[in-house]
Every structure is written in structure tokens, then in C-alpha cells.
Amino acid sequence: MKKTHEYLDSWSLLAEIPSGNEAHAELLRRAALDICAQDVPGNFVVLSQEDAVAIMLASVISKHTRQMRILFLPNAVLEKCAENLGRYNGAFSVRSLDGLLTEKQNARNWLGKVAFLHVAGVSQAEFCLELLERQLSGQAVVMLETVRPIDLKCEGRLETVVHQHESGIQMLKYCKAAVSNNAIPSDLIAEFWEDDPVKRGILTLMSDNERFQLYFAVRRLLPLNSHLIRFIEIGSFQGGTFYEICRALQRQALLFQGISIEPELDSSLDGVLRLFEGSIVHLRMMSGQAVPMLAGYLEGGVLPELMLIDGDHRYAGVYSDVCNYYPLLAPGGLLLFHDYLPPVNEENQEFIKQRTGGQSGVGEVCRELVEQELGLIPIELPLLYPEDPVQTMAYQPIIPGVFSTLRAYRKPYGHGSRA
Ligand SMILES: C[S@@+](CC[C@H](N)C(=O)[O-])C[C@H]1O[C@@H](n2cnc3c(N)ncnc32)[C@H](O)[C@@H]1O
């Protein structure tokens, strides 16, 4: 067995733990590394009581993941390994699994999308796969510890044993292709994937469904009333959605100008802005500061036909962005928001509270200001994967009934503009 420097490093920690099994841990390590390398979305769920496994996975995720992940572990393991687990940081956190699997519906929601499932024994595997199948990522890995081969009935396809180890561990790959919406033309879907920032390694905080909806809006719903198409994005982060909008406009061979309002500038956003040099403006400031400047700049000129409000998500922040920027939107233009959550009800309250901490935000501003006061009606955008329960980031809990948090409106032609 080839021992890399990193492996030995992790093993020195494992050696402290009596139940460690070198060969077994190496098999798991490689599977976890693959998930991180391929950026398979989702959390790691580990039911086995082995401390070595927990430590090994924490080590791999902390060093290699490119997206946020949660490592769910049995509480007994968490308690025993607290000190060792505490040595790892990075884009991951560790949570207790206890209690979650007994609450069937909630288990699904709290665990989010699953990229890695480690179970011991056939009956545990059957139970977990039946429970979690709906949210296993395509390419998820299921590690099963049983000597006898299994015939698991689940809707997707679990490739027969990919690897069987003498220690009794079997590695199975889940290969269910996500079913895309057949009402969407296939050429639009193909172009979306070609223009997808995630494919280029540019981070965005939108899910596949949300990115597709944004792409659809830019490709199919802009009024295109002018020779120049302007758009404003409040909150560009690392440039993911800004890149996507620019690419969708380029696809239509449109002359465009993208205005990014983002106080931070990291190397990723800088790279994106350079790609579209000549067609973009970056206002490196908060949206409130940029308004007077923009109003002057746009005065008498072409107004933006698209605005994506994705900056400060607190109620007061979103409220003032709408008050300040809506007058600058061209009549017939699109007003988009990210992180819209529906009104709280009995079914979703726990999960919405977990996301918002009980604070009002985008959803409340959309309903109270945009819909009730301004009288705008939400536009339905097609979902690429109508059955995918993940709304934004794969690691987050699934909010029942929410398939996307992108919210879209069109400014009526009768509504005036200020600039
Ligand atoms: C959710 S991220 C934007 C994600 C991005 N649209 C994407 O998905 O690729 C929010 C960003 O808004 C920025 N931000 C926060 N408050 C802002 C404000 N008042 N004006 C402009 N940007 C703001 C933050 O710096 C952060 O980068």
C-alpha cells in the first residue's frame, strides 16, 4: 500500500485510537478523496462506531473539500474523538447523527444531500438507503461492511460491488442520473452547462436549479428593448453568478454592460471581471453607497433590464436595496432575488429557523414590499431538476417544499423610473 505523506500524517493520529484498522481506513480515505476531487455535492453520513473512520474522514474533508460539507457521526464517536476532531478545520463541520435517523422525515431534511454513506450490516444499509435514496448525489459512495454481497432494492442504480476488501467492506457507487425537466429544450440545457461557472471552478452560492433558473431568465425573459443590455448585480462574491449572466448575454450576441456592486475583490472575482473587460463596471462598495453614483451614470441613458439582488440578506438591507434600485430598473425589466424563503408553516418552521435564525429577510421584503406595496407578481421559472430537494448549497438542511430560493418579478411597463 502506497503511503503518502498525508496518509502517514493522518495515521499518526489514528494510531492513538485502538480500534484503528489501517487497510480499512485507507479504503475509506480513497473513496472520500475521490468525492472531494470530483466535487460530488453533499454531506458525509457515517453510522459505524469506529473512531478511526471518523478521524480519517475529518482529515480528508478538511484538506480536500472544495465545497462546504458536514460530517455526521454517532454521538458516542463524537464524544470520544472530540479532541482529535477539533484539530481539523476548513470548509466542514461535524454534527451528531443521533436521533436523526429515527425521525424519518426530519432525518431526510437535516442530513441534506448525501455524498458518502458508511454503514455496517445489510439491515442498516437497507434502512438507510430506503430513507436517504431520494437525496443521494449521483456518484455518491456507499461503503457497506458486510461479507455477503447484497441485493439492495432502490430506484437508482447501485453499481454492484466496485470494490470488495478482505476486511469485509464493500464499496458501492450510486449512479442515479438526475432527471431533468423534459419541458426545457435540450439545447438550452446543453448551453447552460457550457456556460456554467461551476464547470469553470468559479464558486457560486446557487444550486443547479437556481443557476439554471437564472440562466433561463437571462436567455428567455429579458425585454431586449435596447441596443445595449445593462444589468446590475448587488453582491458578486467570487463572481459565479456575474460570470453566468455575462455568458448568457454573450450567447445571444448582445452588446451588454454588467455592473457588479461588491465591496470585496478576491482573485476569483478579479479573474471573472478580467474575462469580460470592456463590458463590465465594478463598484467596489456597498449598494447604499453606489446608488447616487449609479443614478448619475445612468441618467438619460439605457436603464438596466436585469437586477440580481444578492448582497445584504437582512430585512433592512434588502428593503433599502429595493427602495434604492427599483427606480433604476427599466420598465419591463427583471428583478431577481436569491435566498427567498416562503412563509413559515408547521412543516417548514424548524428548517427555516435554522437557516435564518428566526430573522426576517429576503422572503419578507419580497412579500411585503415587492408584492404588496409595489404590486409585482412572481414569475415562475422552470426547474432543471424538478425532483431535486436541494435548494441552495448541498450541505444545508432541506426545507420541505422549497426547490429553489431564486425569486423573479417583472417591473410593469406602467411603473416609472428615476434615472
Ligand atoms: C451571497 S453572496 C453573493 C453570491 C453571488 N451572487 C453568487 O452566487 O455567485 C453575498 C455577497 O454580497 C456582498 N455584500 C453584502 N452586503 C452588500 C451590500 N450592501 N452591497 C453590495 N454587496 C454586499 C458580500 O460581500 C458577499 O460577497
The ligand as an SDF file (V2000), in Angstrom:
LIG
                    3D

 27 29  0  0  0  0  0  0  0  0999 V2000
  -24.4670   35.6200   -1.1950 C   0  0  0  0  0  0  0  0  0  0  0  0
  -23.0410   36.4120   -1.7210 S   0  0  0  0  0  0  0  0  0  0  0  0
  -23.3270   36.6860   -3.4150 C   0  0  0  0  0  0  0  0  0  0  0  0
  -23.2450   35.4140   -4.2170 C   0  0  0  0  0  0  0  0  0  0  0  0
  -23.1730   35.5780   -5.7150 C   0  0  0  0  0  0  0  0  0  0  0  0
  -24.2700   36.3140   -6.2440 N   0  0  0  0  0  0  0  0  0  0  0  0
  -23.1070   34.1990   -6.3560 C   0  0  0  0  0  0  0  0  0  0  0  0
  -23.9700   33.3370   -6.0890 O   0  0  0  0  0  0  0  0  0  0  0  0
  -22.1820   33.9610   -7.1250 O   0  0  0  0  0  0  0  0  0  0  0  0
  -23.2560   37.9620   -0.9840 C   0  0  0  0  0  0  0  0  0  0  0  0
  -22.1750   38.9950   -1.3170 C   0  0  0  0  0  0  0  0  0  0  0  0
  -22.7320   40.2640   -1.0870 O   0  0  0  0  0  0  0  0  0  0  0  0
  -21.7460   41.1480   -0.5990 C   0  0  0  0  0  0  0  0  0  0  0  0
  -22.4850   42.2060    0.1120 N   0  0  0  0  0  0  0  0  0  0  0  0
  -23.0140   42.1840    1.3540 C   0  0  0  0  0  0  0  0  0  0  0  0
  -23.6780   43.3330    1.5930 N   0  0  0  0  0  0  0  0  0  0  0  0
  -23.5910   44.0660    0.4650 C   0  0  0  0  0  0  0  0  0  0  0  0
  -24.0750   45.3460    0.0700 C   0  0  0  0  0  0  0  0  0  0  0  0
  -24.8160   46.0820    0.8880 N   0  0  0  0  0  0  0  0  0  0  0  0
  -23.7780   45.7850   -1.1670 N   0  0  0  0  0  0  0  0  0  0  0  0
  -23.0480   45.0430   -2.0240 C   0  0  0  0  0  0  0  0  0  0  0  0
  -22.5670   43.8120   -1.7070 N   0  0  0  0  0  0  0  0  0  0  0  0
  -22.8350   43.3520   -0.4880 C   0  0  0  0  0  0  0  0  0  0  0  0
  -20.8430   40.2780    0.2440 C   0  0  0  0  0  0  0  0  0  0  0  0
  -19.5300   40.8130    0.2850 O   0  0  0  0  0  0  0  0  0  0  0  0
  -20.9200   38.9300   -0.4920 C   0  0  0  0  0  0  0  0  0  0  0  0
  -19.8130   38.7620   -1.3490 O   0  0  0  0  0  0  0  0  0  0  0  0
  1  2  1  0
  2  3  1  0
  2 10  1  0
  3  4  1  0
  4  5  1  0
  5  6  1  0
  5  7  1  0
  7  8  2  0
  7  9  1  0
 10 11  1  0
 11 12  1  0
 11 26  1  0
 12 13  1  0
 13 14  1  0
 13 24  1  0
 14 15  1  0
 14 23  1  0
 15 16  2  0
 16 17  1  0
 17 18  1  0
 17 23  2  0
 18 19  1  0
 18 20  2  0
 20 21  1  0
 21 22  2  0
 22 23  1  0
 24 25  1  0
 24 26  1  0
 26 27  1  0
M  CHG  2   2   1   9  -1
M  END
$$$$
